[in-house]
Amino acid sequence: MAEEKEKIEGVVEHIIYYNQDNDYAIFRINSEKYPHLFPDDEIVCVGNVPNIKEGENVILFGDVVNNSTYGKQFKIGSYKKTPPRTKIGIERYLASGNIKGIGKKLAEKIVKNFGINTIDIIENSPEKLATIKGISIKRAIAISEEFKKEEEARNILLYLEGYSIPTSLGEKIYKTYKEKTITIVENNPYRLADDISRVGFKLADDVAQKVGIEKSSKDRIKCAIRYILRQAGNNQGHVYLPESLLINETINLIEVSREEIEKGLYELHMEKQIRIEKSEEDNRVFIADYYYAEAYVAKKILSLSKNKAKIFTNKQIDENITIIEKEDNKRFAPKQKMAIKKAMEEGVLVITGGPGTGKTTTITSIINMFLMKNKKVELCAPTGRAAKRMTEATNMPAQTLHRLLGINYMSESKKFQIFEKNQENPIEADVIIVDECSMIDIELMKNFLKAVGKDTKVILVGDVDQLPSVGAGNVLKDIINSGLIEVVKLDEIFRQARESAIIMNAHRINKGEYPLLNEKDTDFFFLKEFDISKVGETVIELITKRLPKFLGIEDVKEIQVLSPMKKGLVGVEYLNNILQEAINPPNPYKNEKQFRNIIFREGDKVMQIKNNYNIAWDIIENYKIKDKGLGVFNGEEGVVDEINEDASYMKVVFDDNKYVKYSFTQLEELSLSYAITIHKSQGSEYKAIILPIHSGAPMLLNRNLLYTAITRAKELAVIVGIPKTLFNMVDNNNEINRYSYLEERIRKLSEYV
């Protein structure tokens, strides 16, 4: 954050506006000290100040700004609260409702009696309050205790500021620990990293060093181990780490001996915070949540697979398939017929296959077969876009997995989340069909399976050759590779699909063959550009001029730029900046807000980049609220609808008509999405994609990534860059290894379930 230019101090005279959701406040302070900034004594201040109270003395750091509507204001960057220092300030503070048991009239009486000494009397000699008519000894002591709580909070926030913890985060810490805050910070500040969502290991470690905690402290070692395991799950998708790798990474992070780390591992295992599984090669170390999630998924999926009650006889299935073929004028491939039959008899079925192999047709026919028997079928997918596509393809309502489960709450520490649907309250369905299953991580699969009734059939659909989930695990691939769950792989490409170069090239790439480039009357093009500095110019020309004309579209938001990387001249950060300038340039009629290194502007295309289980949304149709709920999830895309600088919020409307209001402090959850990484495009489909590829690390440029990118395009795929890089990606079949144990766990458990 840039250093604020001005510092002002005064008493909060009147709170004009306060938003409890984001702590945004507009208030007046009265101060005669700043005639050079504010000719009048009254100063209007705007910004995020949690629990601001009238009568409080505040020290504010920030900038003087001229609001076009409201005139000169002080825009707050940071702040400190101090006890009121004047008789008027004390009276307003007491009368504002800060202290339970004191109203306006009583505040006047107390200050009239004790004047500037009021605060000292309340804090240290409360019995003197009983000399005022209407205040008993009992009430006087209660008033003193309430005041001390307020004073305690203020002192703790000042204490935390000494460790470079901003007030907004300090409020969160105090809310969690209350009067125990200082004791916890001084004895084990590493608890902050476990209990407070915005505190990571590095901040906790910095506080610990200032407090004077030894670098070889057990708490430090254990916190570092947990941190590395969580980072491995969040950033690389690992469910566990081999013990030797974990120890080496911990040594590199905190520079303590191997023996001390091994002791920390043992203690964490005994405390059940982690689980260590013995192995002849290298022990597996899990965060406890992932260990139990894998164990549950393995057990439940095996249990459900035993439910083999037939819906139809084999003869009836064949007859119904014939009826569907005649009615829809179609011919099922042998594998499609097999998938339909298996769906009628298996408790759990996986249907996988690449583009153009008839997954959607097969699923639609399976749905129709179940409906013939009046079975209740639920359709869902991990993302809103995937669910919407499923609805359009099957003419049946589909929803996100989170919506189906009924997300209720996520704790601040992110240690647990509550879904309405679970073992005690399962999803009411005879059959649940889940699309885009390659995107489902181990935690979400656990929560889903917990909500599946013991007699409910589950059909998992997905392309196993696409990228794995953003979250931890390799769930779909592990289930398939276990060999114990029924799998049908659709592999025949239908005639209509064979007419698409996108589909045919996707299959060629998946088999390790080079795609056919720039054939006549095709939907797949390669534009050579060896100069990396000109790739961006080509992308802009394509998205603003050539492709809209070629596709006959006006809304360029139907064209998605995908990139294998975040940084560099073909990375999403640079591309988003130049695309925003070309597609949605600055406009005096469009509000904008800079957050860190991103400028958000009304009309911008944006994406949610982290799960937020608690944020509220409204679905609005025809200017009326049709539905309400909680939760916006990683990968959901939308458009900036409104930026309100005065009320400090930005409103985004997502693809499924969800309107979400973000406080400016929440903008870290959003990014521009004119260009997105290929990983973020999972589960989505676009009219056209542009894929710039030039040079980069082999781990960022592999076959799996290229295949996923190409299969996002419905009507047109354009690659810009160097042909050799494209061919190297096809040749590079080295996927980034994920440490997961679900496949083996299913096999081992099969002997007992």
Secondary structure in CASP SS format (residue, H / E / C, confidence):
PFRMAT SS
TARGET T0000
AUTHOR 0000-0000-0000
METHOD secondary structure of the structure
MODEL  1
M C 1.00
A C 1.00
E C 1.00
E C 1.00
K C 1.00
E E 1.00
K E 1.00
I E 1.00
E E 1.00
G E 1.00
V E 1.00
V E 1.00
E E 1.00
H E 1.00
I E 1.00
I E 1.00
Y E 1.00
Y E 1.00
N E 1.00
Q C 1.00
D C 1.00
N C 1.00
D C 1.00
Y E 1.00
A E 1.00
I E 1.00
F E 1.00
R E 1.00
I E 1.00
N E 1.00
S C 1.00
E C 1.00
K C 1.00
Y C 1.00
P C 1.00
H C 1.00
L C 1.00
F C 1.00
P C 1.00
D C 1.00
D C 1.00
E E 1.00
I E 1.00
V E 1.00
C E 1.00
V E 1.00
G E 1.00
N E 1.00
V C 1.00
P C 1.00
N C 1.00
I C 1.00
K C 1.00
E C 1.00
G C 1.00
E C 1.00
N E 1.00
V E 1.00
I E 1.00
L E 1.00
F E 1.00
G E 1.00
D E 1.00
V E 1.00
V E 1.00
N E 1.00
N E 1.00
S C 1.00
T C 1.00
Y C 1.00
G E 1.00
K E 1.00
Q E 1.00
F E 1.00
K E 1.00
I E 1.00
G E 1.00
S E 1.00
Y E 1.00
K E 1.00
K E 1.00
T E 1.00
P C 1.00
P C 1.00
R C 1.00
T C 1.00
K H 1.00
I H 1.00
G H 1.00
I H 1.00
E H 1.00
R H 1.00
Y H 1.00
L H 1.00
A H 1.00
S C 1.00
G C 1.00
N C 1.00
I C 1.00
K C 1.00
G C 1.00
I C 1.00
G C 1.00
K H 1.00
K H 1.00
L H 1.00
A H 1.00
E H 1.00
K H 1.00
I H 1.00
V H 1.00
K H 1.00
N H 1.00
F H 1.00
G H 1.00
I H 1.00
N H 1.00
T H 1.00
I H 1.00
D H 1.00
I H 1.00
I H 1.00
E H 1.00
N H 1.00
S C 1.00
P H 1.00
E H 1.00
K H 1.00
L H 1.00
A H 1.00
T H 1.00
I C 1.00
K C 1.00
G C 1.00
I C 1.00
S C 1.00
I H 1.00
K H 1.00
R H 1.00
A H 1.00
I H 1.00
A H 1.00
I H 1.00
S H 1.00
E H 1.00
E H 1.00
F H 1.00
K H 1.00
K H 1.00
E H 1.00
E H 1.00
E H 1.00
A H 1.00
R H 1.00
N H 1.00
I H 1.00
L H 1.00
L H 1.00
Y H 1.00
L H 1.00
E H 1.00
G C 1.00
Y C 1.00
S C 1.00
I C 1.00
P C 1.00
T H 1.00
S H 1.00
L H 1.00
G H 1.00
E H 1.00
K H 1.00
I H 1.00
Y H 1.00
K H 1.00
T H 1.00
Y H 1.00
K H 1.00
E H 1.00
K H 1.00
T H 1.00
I H 1.00
T H 1.00
I H 1.00
V H 1.00
E H 1.00
N H 1.00
N C 1.00
P C 1.00
Y C 1.00
R H 1.00
L H 1.00
A H 1.00
D H 1.00
D H 1.00
I C 1.00
S C 1.00
R C 1.00
V C 1.00
G C 1.00
F H 1.00
K H 1.00
L H 1.00
A H 1.00
D H 1.00
D H 1.00
V H 1.00
A H 1.00
Q H 1.00
K H 1.00
V H 1.00
G C 1.00
I C 1.00
E C 1.00
K C 1.00
S C 1.00
S C 1.00
K H 1.00
D H 1.00
R H 1.00
I H 1.00
K H 1.00
C H 1.00
A H 1.00
I H 1.00
R H 1.00
Y H 1.00
I H 1.00
L H 1.00
R H 1.00
Q H 1.00
A H 1.00
G H 1.00
N H 1.00
N H 1.00
Q H 1.00
G C 1.00
H C 1.00
V C 1.00
Y E 1.00
L E 1.00
P E 1.00
E H 1.00
S H 1.00
L H 1.00
L H 1.00
I H 1.00
N H 1.00
E H 1.00
T H 1.00
I H 1.00
N H 1.00
L H 1.00
I H 1.00
E C 1.00
V C 1.00
S C 1.00
R H 1.00
E H 1.00
E H 1.00
I H 1.00
E H 1.00
K H 1.00
G H 1.00
L H 1.00
Y H 1.00
E H 1.00
L H 1.00
H H 1.00
M H 1.00
E C 1.00
K C 1.00
Q C 1.00
I E 1.00
R E 1.00
I E 1.00
E E 1.00
K C 1.00
S C 1.00
E C 1.00
E C 1.00
D C 1.00
N C 1.00
R E 1.00
V E 1.00
F E 1.00
I E 1.00
A H 1.00
D H 1.00
Y H 1.00
Y H 1.00
Y H 1.00
A H 1.00
E H 1.00
A H 1.00
Y H 1.00
V H 1.00
A H 1.00
K H 1.00
K H 1.00
I H 1.00
L H 1.00
S H 1.00
L H 1.00
S H 1.00
K C 1.00
N C 1.00
K C 1.00
A C 1.00
K C 1.00
I C 1.00
F C 1.00
T C 1.00
N H 1.00
K H 1.00
Q H 1.00
I H 1.00
D H 1.00
E H 1.00
N H 1.00
I H 1.00
T H 1.00
I H 1.00
I H 1.00
E H 1.00
K H 1.00
E H 1.00
D H 1.00
N C 1.00
K C 1.00
R C 1.00
F C 1.00
A C 1.00
P H 1.00
K H 1.00
Q H 1.00
K H 1.00
M H 1.00
A H 1.00
I H 1.00
K H 1.00
K H 1.00
A H 1.00
M H 1.00
E H 1.00
E C 1.00
G C 1.00
V E 1.00
L E 1.00
V E 1.00
I E 1.00
T E 1.00
G E 1.00
G C 1.00
P C 1.00
G C 1.00
T C 1.00
G C 1.00
K H 1.00
T H 1.00
T H 1.00
T H 1.00
I H 1.00
T H 1.00
S H 1.00
I H 1.00
I H 1.00
N H 1.00
M H 1.00
F H 1.00
L H 1.00
M H 1.00
K C 1.00
N C 1.00
K C 1.00
K C 1.00
V E 1.00
E E 1.00
L E 1.00
C E 1.00
A E 1.00
P C 1.00
T C 1.00
G H 1.00
R H 1.00
A H 1.00
A H 1.00
K H 1.00
R H 1.00
M H 1.00
T H 1.00
E H 1.00
A H 1.00
T H 1.00
N C 1.00
M C 1.00
P C 1.00
A E 1.00
Q E 1.00
T E 1.00
L H 1.00
H H 1.00
R H 1.00
L H 1.00
L H 1.00
G C 1.00
I E 1.00
N E 1.00
Y E 1.00
M E 1.00
S C 1.00
E C 1.00
S C 1.00
K C 1.00
K C 1.00
F C 1.00
Q E 1.00
I E 1.00
F E 1.00
E C 1.00
K C 1.00
N C 1.00
Q C 1.00
E C 1.00
N C 1.00
P C 1.00
I C 1.00
E C 1.00
A C 1.00
D C 1.00
V E 1.00
I E 1.00
I E 1.00
V E 1.00
D C 1.00
E C 1.00
C H 1.00
S H 1.00
M H 1.00
I C 1.00
D C 1.00
I H 1.00
E H 1.00
L H 1.00
M H 1.00
K H 1.00
N H 1.00
F H 1.00
L H 1.00
K H 1.00
A C 1.00
V C 1.00
G C 1.00
K C 1.00
D C 1.00
T C 1.00
K E 1.00
V E 1.00
I E 1.00
L E 1.00
V E 1.00
G E 1.00
D C 1.00
V C 1.00
D C 1.00
Q C 1.00
L C 1.00
P C 1.00
S C 1.00
V C 1.00
G C 1.00
A C 1.00
G C 1.00
N C 1.00
V H 1.00
L H 1.00
K H 1.00
D H 1.00
I H 1.00
I H 1.00
N H 1.00
S C 1.00
G C 1.00
L C 1.00
I C 1.00
E E 1.00
V E 1.00
V E 1.00
K E 1.00
L E 1.00
D C 1.00
E C 1.00
I C 1.00
F C 1.00
R H 1.00
Q H 1.00
A H 1.00
R H 1.00
E C 1.00
S C 1.00
A H 1.00
I H 1.00
I H 1.00
M H 1.00
N H 1.00
A H 1.00
H H 1.00
R H 1.00
I H 1.00
N H 1.00
K C 1.00
G C 1.00
E C 1.00
Y C 1.00
P C 1.00
L C 1.00
L C 1.00
N C 1.00
E C 1.00
K C 1.00
D C 1.00
T C 1.00
D C 1.00
F E 1.00
F E 1.00
F E 1.00
L E 1.00
K E 1.00
E C 1.00
F C 1.00
D C 1.00
I H 1.00
S H 1.00
K H 1.00
V H 1.00
G H 1.00
E H 1.00
T H 1.00
V H 1.00
I H 1.00
E H 1.00
L H 1.00
I H 1.00
T H 1.00
K H 1.00
R H 1.00
L H 1.00
P H 1.00
K H 1.00
F H 1.00
L H 1.00
G C 1.00
I C 1.00
E C 1.00
D C 1.00
V H 1.00
K H 1.00
E H 1.00
I E 1.00
Q E 1.00
V E 1.00
L E 1.00
S E 1.00
P C 1.00
M C 1.00
K C 1.00
K C 1.00
G C 1.00
L C 1.00
V C 1.00
G C 1.00
V H 1.00
E H 1.00
Y H 1.00
L H 1.00
N H 1.00
N H 1.00
I H 1.00
L H 1.00
Q H 1.00
E H 1.00
A H 1.00
I H 1.00
N C 1.00
P C 1.00
P C 1.00
N C 1.00
P C 1.00
Y C 1.00
K C 1.00
N C 1.00
E E 1.00
K E 1.00
Q E 1.00
F E 1.00
R C 1.00
N C 1.00
I E 1.00
I E 1.00
F E 1.00
R E 1.00
E C 1.00
G C 1.00
D C 1.00
K E 1.00
V E 1.00
M E 1.00
Q E 1.00
I C 1.00
K C 1.00
N C 1.00
N E 1.00
Y E 1.00
N E 1.00
I E 1.00
A E 1.00
W E 1.00
D E 1.00
I E 1.00
I E 1.00
E E 1.00
N C 1.00
Y C 1.00
K E 1.00
I E 1.00
K E 1.00
D E 1.00
K E 1.00
G E 1.00
L E 1.00
G E 1.00
V E 1.00
F C 1.00
N C 1.00
G C 1.00
E C 1.00
E E 1.00
G E 1.00
V E 1.00
V E 1.00
D E 1.00
E E 1.00
I E 1.00
N E 1.00
E C 1.00
D C 1.00
A C 1.00
S C 1.00
Y E 1.00
M E 1.00
K E 1.00
V E 1.00
V E 1.00
F E 1.00
D C 1.00
D C 1.00
N C 1.00
K E 1.00
Y E 1.00
V E 1.00
K E 1.00
Y E 1.00
S E 1.00
F H 1.00
T H 1.00
Q H 1.00
L H 1.00
E H 1.00
E H 1.00
L E 1.00
S E 1.00
L E 1.00
S C 1.00
Y C 1.00
A E 1.00
I E 1.00
T E 1.00
I C 1.00
H H 1.00
K H 1.00
S H 1.00
Q C 1.00
G C 1.00
S C 1.00
E C 1.00
Y E 1.00
K E 1.00
A E 1.00
I E 1.00
I E 1.00
L E 1.00
P E 1.00
I E 1.00
H C 1.00
S C 1.00
G C 1.00
A C 1.00
P H 1.00
M H 1.00
L H 1.00
L C 1.00
N C 1.00
R H 1.00
N H 1.00
L H 1.00
L H 1.00
Y H 1.00
T H 1.00
A H 1.00
I H 1.00
T C 1.00
R C 1.00
A E 1.00
K E 1.00
E E 1.00
L E 1.00
A E 1.00
V E 1.00
I E 1.00
V E 1.00
G E 1.00
I C 1.00
P H 1.00
K H 1.00
T H 1.00
L H 1.00
F H 1.00
N H 1.00
M H 1.00
V H 1.00
D H 1.00
N C 1.00
N C 1.00
N C 1.00
E C 1.00
I C 1.00
N C 1.00
R C 1.00
Y C 1.00
S C 1.00
Y C 1.00
L H 1.00
E H 1.00
E H 1.00
R H 1.00
I H 1.00
R H 1.00
K H 1.00
L H 1.00
S C 1.00
E C 1.00
Y C 1.00
V C 1.00
END
